[in-house]
Amino acid sequence: MIHTIAARDRNINLISFGTLLDEPPTGLICLKSSGINEFKDIVGKRVGYIGHFGKVMIDDLAQRAGIDTSSTRA
């Protein structure tokens, strides 16, 4: 489902007829030594994500947390 939304965001015309998971297996993972204890701690950090929708999710979370989307590095 989530990939369908991402595809439509890119104006890709497609049909979705099934899904393997109800939600994507997404989360933020970091080393304990990174100093990241809450989402706002990602400012100035390098953030990895997969594909277009990964970027959309990180930017959305950043905006909701009041973080400038350009304050992290990919």
Steps between C-alpha positions, in 0.01 A plus 500: 500500500764752599693442177180570308474837675865577422449406134193718471699785657736464201206491255554133415177341377469153654261251654561336837341157544670363810738566784735291715495722810243741640774753579854543374778364724636847572680643798793710610804305614818652642803408703462557872812718486345733237332723756163456333234449765202663334406600147619862528852369565536415128578866420845512341518119478522274199166326437467198273177399330388280213339645191276797438251413772775473761592862428133602510463334843814660649397844373146459633624392843747788506230754414270360770787532751566860392835406340621661176509221241839624377657457846592135439727332244405198290 
